[in-house]
Amino acid sequence: MTVLQLASLLIVLAGAFGAINYLFLRLPSTIGILVVSLVTSLAIIGVDFLFPNTVFEEEIRATVQEFDFTDTLLEGMLGLLLFAGALHVKLEDLKDQWLPVILMATLGVALSTAVVGIGFSWLTGMPLLIALTFGALISPTDPVAVLGVLKDANLPKSLETKIAGESLFNDGVGYVVYLILVGLAFGATSSGHGSTGEEENMALMVGKLFFREAVGGAVLGLVLGWLTFRVMRMIDDYSLEVLITLGLAFGGYELAVALGVSAPIMAVCAGLLIGDVGTKYGMSEETRKYVAAFWTMVDEILNAVLFLMIGFEVFAVVFDMVTIKAAAFAIVLALVARLISVVVPAMLLHNVSPFSRGAVPIMTWGGLKGGISVALALSLPDSDWKPVILAATYVIVVFSIIVQGLTVAPLAKRVGREPELKI
């Protein structure tokens, strides 16, 4: 299939499954599309099991495996989704919550990576570095999934800012940690243990890489966002200004990739600047409405297509008793790791920015995983452990989006509106 044919098919299916959800299931839009696509995929697999002579399932599996989900998301959709999400987070709100956001996006990701990695290594016998790589790809909360649920959760503004800000930044931090661990895990797997001097050089190289990726991405995003803002101040043409923001999201993301800095962090920082400073001082009222409407539509359409693709990616996963047991344990492990990654920063900030009893369960249960984790798992180098990691990742993501996604709003209503909640 050509790129145009494949894009057309995805749009048609997303629209059709969205209509089925709207008419019959009445679930939140993106979750409903995921449920319908997953049920459709499992039905096709079931029909093939009952009637082995059919080749329909084999053709779909071949198409899904040929389709590069990783590149489509990480090199195409992710920049637009992160930019669109960041546009709705105001710098003034983020400034009040910057300490918990940064702490959870860094220390939280590190703690979760360690807990998942050590636990999964103990369970499966997987080499620790490879298990830590799994921990890194499953630890970040997915801003696409989280921000979609937040729209209906009606949380206090400060708590919403904490969750949204963390999900935007820990996505970029988690991706950097993943890249580092992939190099260490699969390099170490092939070359064995090095000397003490080599380990020291490796630690220095890892530190430099993290600094270049994270800080470089943030600086690039702020610089490009500021330059775009200065250009937009001289223009009063809403169609052109919408096009300029689209160019910033696309071009800035690709420039970050070419420069070797974190493209997700670049997209978040650029989106934050344009969404706050740009809308206040660089756009007319008419332009603000069109920019907001355009990026809301981009966000909704890409969300629908992404969740559709997640449902069909079940064809790329191999399930057997070993992977099913590992995946079931991984769900519990991921939730425990998420709880620790929230509780520890909350304890550290107790005297500075206290978390209430209601915030911890909401942030733990609302830490949804999404397509980024699946894409990173698919991009792992081939090894004996990749099928186990891919199956565990897929099960965690589906459980997270469907079960946690459908219940976080009721949970928030129960504990997030208590009078003593102070965030």
Disulfide bonds with the S-S distance in Angstrom:
none
